[in-house]
């Protein structure tokens, strides 16, 4: 019984001091000296340390120590293990000999001060400092070996981080000894930064070193003193994160810092108290590019990804709001081009630094706003939103709507990824409004009338690109045109010096399959279809050129009502996609795709109620039988691993290498299509080799509805990205939706898998690897031509950099002249475009439009039958139309919004061709048409390509809900009368 009581006391003691043990225990070393924990459990704890860090592993170790039943002498053995492992401070707590409260508090302040100043301290001469710390008993022999290894393998800064994480675990009193080591090793600036006297080198070693809690003299290290004082008022979330990272001795710079301090933020910010303090201090290169904006000028900041452009924008925003004069308060709108970036900029940058002084809010398309955007602008100082939202409310104001927003309401617009400010882009629509008003202001000033105030413009980009230019002059014009569209006084760029990060780059070439029987079967099927439809392809099967050729054939056949060629072209397109999939992912994924397509095609030729027959043509019967005859052979070959593509093998090797060679790997794999992103994610999840080394994969794809693959909602995208940020997912397979702006500090490898677009995308993709020693790998895929495209992009990047240098070398007068010419040209082009659009709209409103089924020549309806819901959905609620389609449940289409939901699709009764979806809008069934499923005849002429309603600028009347509700009610009353 006495023994049990003793065990309970020991257990309580360990639990009481668990937070301290998490900071002071070094798991790997302690495990070497504990014998009462089983070997398998030790290995599990070591693995946890490798994957999740020392602190998480310490929790697992403590749980193992506390696990019952206890062996005799377990607690003494635990304390001895701590002592032998060099964790004396932890052992003292276990021996009920903790430091006095005031000593403990002072030690905590010292740890936090080192934590805050670590961005500067990691630049120490690690080997020299480590040697002196060992001589002063601040480090053990094991510590010095660990530091030496980290320095040799990962660089001086990684070694310095290990050194700092080791010394803060020491007994109280280590801080003053460490200061003396800094002084003796000629780190005078670091010595002074951490609290040492600037004159200490003149006074000799007998000088009393300052305590962190001493009241500082005015001449003594004010920055350090302020840093300690600010720690007491810091938000606890930042403090805890910072402590954890320092005790971890994390391998990357970004993860070494508190959550609020990214690599773009220097030690001077930390000394001022982090994001909770009143100011932000920039690095020299950041201040260089920001300076014209601080003077109120419009500029473009062009810096590499990961160099802190957004932090510069926060700094400029704060200074802009701080220094508003003339009685006009500041109003800042930060524009982004993708919904996930709204939350990222809000949570990670603008809110932490500005929330104590200014009101910050974010708005995106997936927000269910309780008040209008106009009210949000009025009530807040900084608004972060997608550009389309601002454009919509600028247009409302232009039409005289009370709920609109004017450019004059804003004092600063920050445009993220501003290289998109080109023709057709929403950024450019906003800036055309700005430039038009600027021109009007010039005229008003000449007439001595009051001009409308315009906001300052700040553009951010990592790469303006060259716009497809092949010559330097064209590249310069492209960049100058972007500068003109943004009314930029200058494009600001600079050398990052010591902060420059270049990922290691590798191109993985692949070999053609020696045998490809699976692909051969698909090609034989395609050739049989060519013969049946009398088609002669002009390019290789499986290539992008073939894809373009067959799409064109399908469009022409649809307009000519040649159903034989149309349906054959549609099947050929699917087989071509199957070939591409077999070259990119597993053959079984390719087979699954083709099999599912044919099952869906056969399914749409049958009706659930079997009330009527759907016509199957001879060509459709031929196509169905052709797949049926080859299905078994394709399925058999798809399961033979010896025929898999070499690209997948290279990708497997690369992922395994990244996770086996890094302590903590986290990466992004970019791929071309949504389907390949989903399939690659499944492939990784199903492969036990990946699971064994801790690979946790997920995918993120776009939210548009143009693909046949179900899109991800904004919420789904955000959930996956948050899991990637916090480490629940460590491999993200993404389409280009994640190329721009995604900021994951711990991401240390990027793989582009058979995907190369332009030079902007290449720079953006490389920039997703933010951590030190990151890698960028291009894995070739058959028929993708990525290696050649990558070389072209490197040439374009070099041309772009030279063009920017030439533009910056222009004298201001010449630059201004060229900018004015481009602006005047842009304004005139916009006026001509709007004039043509207005004329066309007037013609189109009077135009005669007819719709027929794309699969069969059956007439469906005219433009007079169609109405608009929420200025977006085109519906046909006429009784005549309801007799032409069948309604089928479609789980992948289901979505529920505020006023409507879609659970079914509608299809042609005659041929089974899908026409759209059935919306339940406020209790009324409304057949919603998708124009891509019809052949459109406009003013007697068939339109071969019409995939979006925006390509058919006809103004349909607004849906008359009251009238339709009356009709539905009358119809129900008639049914009730018949029943009686």
Beta strands, then each sheet from edge to edge (+ up, - down):
strand 1: 299-302
strand 2: 332-336
strand 3: 360-363
strand 4: 382-386
strand 5: 412-415
strand 6: 456-461
strand 7: 490-492
strand 8: 504-508
strand 9: 667-670
strand 10: 697-700
strand 11: 731-734
strand 12: 749-753
strand 13: 775-779
strand 14: 849-853
strand 15: 859-862
strand 16: 867-869
strand 17: 873-875
strand 18: 885-889
strand 19: 895-896
strand 20: 900-908
strand 21: 914-921
strand 22: 924-929
strand 23: 934-938
strand 24: 941-943
strand 25: 957-958
sheet 1: 3+ 4+ 2+ 5+ 6+ 1+ 7+
sheet 2: 8+ 13+ 12+ 9+ 11+ 10+
sheet 3: 15+ 14- 23+ 24-
sheet 4: 17+ 16- 25-
sheet 5: 18+ 20- 19+
sheet 6: 18+ 20- 21+ 22-
end
